[in-house]
Amino acid sequence: MKLFGQKHRDHDDLNPMVALCQRILDGPWQWIQLRGATGVTEWLEQGEVDLLGNEESLTKLIHAAGSWVKQGLCHLRIRRNRIKKTNLLLISLDGRHRIELDLWLQLNQIDGGRSWTGYDHLASLLENVTPAISRLPLRLEFGIYLHHLACKKKNLGAISVSHRFEGYRHLAEQLGDALVLKAVSEIARDREALSSWLVISLKWIQEVTSLQTGHVDRGWGRWWRELFLDGTRRPRCLSLIGCDGSGKSTLVDFCLEKSAGRLSYKKGKHLYRKSWVYKLAVIFIRPLLLRDREQFDEMLAGWVYLRACLGIRLTHVLSKAKPCIMDRGLMDFLYLARKTDHPRFSVHVWMARWFGLRVPTIHLVLPFELLKSRKEEITANGHRHYDEDMFLQYSSLIPSDYTLFYNGMPMEKASIVMHDLLGECFPTLKGLD
C-alpha cells in the first residue's frame, strides 16, 4: 500500500484498511491472485494487487466497496477504460492509506496478445489460499507472468520485477520446481533468455488449459468509446455530484480558494441554460405549460441532456489552460423528481451509454441525519434512491473515472482529501497548499 506523507507506520491508523483488506480476503466472491504474496500484511505492502475473476465477482466486490463508503469506512475510486479490466482504489478517510486492486476479467497478454484466458477456464486448477482468494499452480502462474512482462514490454531490470523473480525463486525452491528455478536464474542473468522461456511457458499453459482467441473489447464499440466518450485520460474538467445538501458548494469554494487561480468553476445548469434555444423555450413555451423551471427542465430531459453533452464538450476543449470543476454531472440532467420519495431516471437514460463525454466524477455521500440538517426538503427515500441510482449507473460505465467520497466527516478533513484527489486528476494543482 502506498503511504503519503507518513514516515512511520502507525498500527492504529492502519486498522481501518486492515479490516477492509480482511473483508476482501474473506468475501463472498472468488478471485485468482495473479502474482505477489497473499495476506493482509502482504497486500498492504504491495503497490497494487492483480486479481482475475468473472462478472459476478466483480459486481459483488464493487457493490460491497460502495457499501463500505456509505458506512463511513473509506472512499472509493473506480476507473474503467476497458471491458476486461477495472481499477479499484480504496482510500482511507484521511487519504493517507490505500489498497489498490487491478481486477481482470480477461488476460489478453498470452502469446504476444494473440491468445487469452479467463477465470472460468482456470477454475479447475485453483488452490484456495483464503475463502475468496485462490492461486494457480506455480508453473502456470509463472508462465502467465512471463507473458505479461513480454506483452507489456516491462523493464526486466526494474525493482518490482526483481522482487517478483526473487519471490518465484523462493517458491520454486520450496516446491522443488527445477524448471521454474532454472528460468528465473537464466532470465535474471541474461534478459535475452526471456524469448526462449516464453515458448516453453506457452507450452506449460497449453498443457493445462485451452487458450482462447478473439477479444471482446475490440471493434467499433471500443472505437466509439475512445473517440467520443473518453474524457478521463487527460481530463480538463471534473464533475462534483451529490444530493442537495451534500456539501458540493462548500467543497467547490474550498478548492477554488486553494487552487491559487489555477482552477475554474462552471455551474452545471449553465451547460444548457445558456443556450438561445432554451432561453426562447422558457420565454414562449414554459408560460403556456404552467410549470416552474425545474419541472420544465424535466419535461425536456432528453434535449437538456444532449445540450449539456455539447456544453461539456465545449468546456473540455476550452479549458486547456485552466481545468474546470462543475457542480453537476451529465447523469443529473436525466434524473427526475429528486426532491420526492420516488426519484427516478428519465426514459432517455439510454442516451448516457452512447452520448456525453465521461469526465472524472466525484460523488459525495453522507448520512441522512447530517443531510437533513442542511436541506430539510430532501426525504430519506429520495436521498437513498439518488445515491444508489447514481452509484449503479456510474460504476458500470465504460470508460469512467468515478469516486464515491464519504463527506460525513469534518469539513477541514474532507477538504484536504478532496484537494489531494483533485491533484491526481489535474497535475497542475499538485503541490498547492
Number of C-alpha atoms within 10 A of each C-alpha: 18 15 15 10 8 10 7 7 9 9 9 8 13 15 12 16 22 17 13 19 19 15 15 20 22 14 18 13 18 26 28 25 21 20 19 17 16 17 15 17 13 12 21 21 15 15 14 19 23 16 21 26 22 19 12 10 19 20 14 15 19 19 15 15 24 23 15 17 22 20 14 18 19 26 26 26 22 20 21 20 19 17 17 19 18 22 18 22 20 26 22 23 24 15 19 17 22 23 23 21 18 16 24 25 22 20 17 22 20 25 19 15 17 14 16 19 21 19 20 12 14 16 17 11 14 15 13 14 14 17 14 18 23 22 22 20 11 15 18 22 18 24 22 23 20 21 24 19 18 19 16 11 9 12 13 17 10 9 10 13 15 15 12 16 22 15 15 22 20 12 15 20 12 9 10 11 14 12 12 22 18 14 24 24 15 15 17 18 10 11 12 11 15 20 13 11 20 22 13 14 24 18 13 17 19 11 11 13 15 12 17 14 11 11 14 12 13 11 9 9 11 17 12 13 20 16 10 14 22 21 23 22 15 12 19 23 30 27 21 21 25 23 23 18 21 25 20 21 14 12 21 19 12 17 23 17 13 17 19 11 11 17 22 17 17 16 10 22 19 14 24 23 17 12 14 10 11 17 13 11 13 18 10 10 14 16 12 9 10 10 14 11 11 10 15 17 23 17 14 14 22 19 17 21 25 19 20 24 20 17 22 27 20 12 17 19 12 14 15 12 12 17 22 22 23 23 20 23 24 25 19 20 24 24 20 20 15 20 17 16 15 15 18 17 19 18 11 13 17 12 14 20 14 12 17 23 24 30 27 26 25 25 25 22 27 23 18 19 10 14 21 17 10 14 14 10 12 20 18 16 15 20 26 17 19 22 19 14 15 18 18 13 13 21 23 16 17 20 27 25 25 24 25 26 25 23 26 21 15 8 14 10 13 18 20 17 20 20 21 17 17 20 16 12 21 20 12 16 23 15 10 12 10
